[in-house]
Amino acid sequence: MSYEQFAYLYDELMQDAPYDKWVNFVVERLHQYDFKGKSLLDLACGTGELSVRFAKRGFDVTGVDLSSDMLSVARAKAEELGLRIPFFEQDMAELEGLGSFDMIGIFCDSLNYLQTEEKVVNTFLKAALNLRKDGILFFDVHSIFKITEQFIDHTFTLNDEHVAYIWDSFPGEHPNSVEHELSFFVLDERDGKYNRIDEFHEQRTFSIDQYSLWLEETGFEILEITADFEEKPPRSDSERNFFMARKK
C-alpha cells in the first residue's frame, strides 16, 4: 500500500489524533515496569508525529516506514524542529541492518495494514531480532469489534474549507478485515478549484488470543494487554487493544 499524495494531507486530516495521549500512555507503562531503555524504533512511523514527540521526551528515536512520501514529510518535520531522527524506508516485516534497540513501537493500528498471518508473524520475528534482551515491544491494533461493527458497511464524511472526503468501508477478503475506499477533494489555492484524490486501504485484525500466541512463539513474554488507553483489560466493545511484551 502506498499513501502517495495522501501523505501530504495526512497531518491535516489527523490533527485531532491523540498523539500526546499515545506518548503519555507508553511512558507511563514503561515507568510502571521501571524500564530505563531510551533507544526506540518507531515502525510504520508515517509522517513522524509520534517520532518527534518521543524524541522531545528524551528517547533516541529511529523511524521506519514503507512510504517514501510519508518519510519525506517526517524528515522535514524533524529537521524543522532541530531533531536528529534517522528515517529508513523498509517493510516492517522485512527489517534489516538497523541494529539493536531497547524498545520497538508499532503505533496507530499500523500492524492492521498487514494482510496475512505470515506478515504479522514475520514482523514479530524481526522485532525480536532487533531488540536487546529484555527489550520491549509495544503495539496497538483495532479490535474485532472495531473492524466488524464500527467500520464495515459504514460511511464517514468530512467537509472542511480546504479538504473534504467521502470514506466508505466494506468487508474485506479475509475474516475480520475491512476495505476502505476514500475520495478526497482538496482545494488548490492557486485557482480555487478542488482536486480529487482516490485512495484504497485494507486493514485486518486478529483475536487477542491469536496475537498472544504469535508473540509467545516468536520469543516474547506478554507483560500486559489493555484497551483504549486505559490500564484495564479489553472488553467485548473495546475499540483499540494495546499489547506490551518483553523479549525473553
BELDA-V39145 format. One record per backbone hydrogen bond with DSSP energy under -1.0 kcal/mol. NH is the residue of the N-H (numbers start at 1). CO is the residue of the C=O. E is the energy in kcal/mol with one decimal. If there is no record, write none. Layout:
BEGIN
{{NH CO E} {NH CO E}}
END
This chain:
BEGIN
{{6 3 -2.3} {7 4 -1.7} {8 5 -1.3} {9 6 -1.2} {10 6 -1.5} {13 9 -2.3} {14 10 -2.1} {17 14 -2.1} {19 17 -2.2} {22 18 -1.8} {23 19 -2.3} {24 20 -2.8} {25 21 -2.3} {26 22 -2.4} {27 23 -2.8} {28 24 -2.5} {29 25 -2.1} {30 26 -2.6} {31 27 -2.3} {32 28 -2.1} {33 29 -1.3} {34 31 -1.6} {35 30 -2.8} {40 60 -2.5} {41 103 -2.5} {42 62 -3.2} {43 105 -2.5} {45 64 -2.4} {48 45 -1.9} {52 48 -2.6} {53 49 -1.2} {54 50 -2.8} {55 51 -2.3} {56 52 -2.2} {58 55 -1.6} {59 54 -2.2} {60 38 -2.7} {61 59 -1.0} {62 40 -2.4} {63 86 -2.6} {64 42 -2.4} {65 88 -2.0} {71 67 -2.0} {72 68 -1.9} {73 69 -1.7} {74 70 -2.4} {75 71 -2.9} {76 72 -1.9} {77 73 -2.1} {78 74 -2.5} {79 75 -2.5} {80 76 -2.2} {81 77 -1.5} {82 79 -1.1} {83 78 -2.9} {85 83 -1.1} {88 63 -2.4} {90 65 -1.1} {94 91 -2.2} {101 130 -2.0} {103 39 -1.8} {104 136 -2.7} {105 41 -2.5} {106 138 -2.4} {110 107 -1.5} {112 109 -1.2} {113 110 -1.8} {114 111 -1.7} {120 116 -1.6} {121 117 -2.6} {122 118 -2.8} {123 119 -2.1} {124 120 -2.1} {125 121 -2.5} {126 122 -2.8} {127 123 -2.4} {128 124 -2.3} {129 125 -2.0} {130 126 -1.6} {132 101 -2.6} {134 247 -1.2} {135 132 -2.4} {136 102 -2.2} {137 245 -2.9} {138 104 -2.7} {139 243 -2.0} {140 106 -1.6} {141 241 -2.2} {143 239 -2.5} {147 143 -2.1} {148 144 -2.8} {149 145 -2.5} {150 146 -1.1} {152 147 -2.1} {153 169 -1.8} {154 151 -1.8} {156 167 -3.0} {158 165 -2.0} {160 163 -2.2} {164 185 -1.8} {165 158 -2.1} {166 183 -1.9} {167 156 -3.0} {168 181 -2.7} {169 154 -2.0} {170 179 -2.7} {172 177 -2.3} {177 174 -1.1} {178 203 -3.0} {179 170 -2.9} {180 201 -3.6} {181 168 -3.1} {182 199 -2.8} {183 166 -2.3} {184 197 -3.4} {185 164 -3.0} {186 195 -3.0} {187 162 -3.0} {188 193 -3.4} {192 188 -2.4} {195 186 -3.2} {197 184 -2.4} {199 182 -2.9} {201 180 -2.4} {203 178 -2.4} {204 112 -3.0} {205 176 -2.3} {211 207 -2.3} {212 208 -2.4} {213 209 -2.3} {214 210 -2.4} {215 211 -2.3} {216 212 -2.3} {217 213 -2.4} {218 214 -1.4} {219 216 -1.1} {220 215 -2.2} {221 246 -3.2} {223 244 -2.7} {224 244 -1.8} {226 242 -2.2} {227 232 -1.1} {228 240 -2.7} {230 227 -1.8} {232 230 -1.1} {238 235 -1.3} {241 141 -2.7} {242 226 -2.9} {243 139 -3.2} {244 224 -2.3} {245 137 -2.6} {246 221 -3.2} {247 135 -2.8} {248 219 -2.6}}
END
